[in-house]
Amino acid sequence: MPGHRTGDRRTSRSRFDDFRRGDRIQVFSAGRQLDGNGTFIRVEDGFLIWRDSSDDRNKTSLDGISIRRISG
């Protein structure tokens, strides 16, 4: 079925459709949190673009990560 294959960019992007630029997030890989809390920027070409708690810009592959929106 188109758009539902593993690794399909449309499927990866749709996982993050509810996130908006500026949302506070936590990023996890293999169950471990990366770089503290951060800020969602966008999803682009199979990567999550975000700023960490030190205000460094990060580009993290969507393969094997999960993100969680946090309040505040």
HELIX and SHEET records of a PDB file:
HELIX    1   1 ARG A    9  SER A   14  1                                   6    
SHEET    1   A 5 ARG A  57  SER A  61  0                                        
SHEET    2   A 5 PHE A  47  ARG A  51 -1                                        
SHEET    3   A 5 ARG A  32  GLU A  44 -1                                        
SHEET    4   A 5 ARG A  24  SER A  29 -1                                        
SHEET    5   A 5 ILE A  65  ARG A  69 -1                                        
END                                                                             
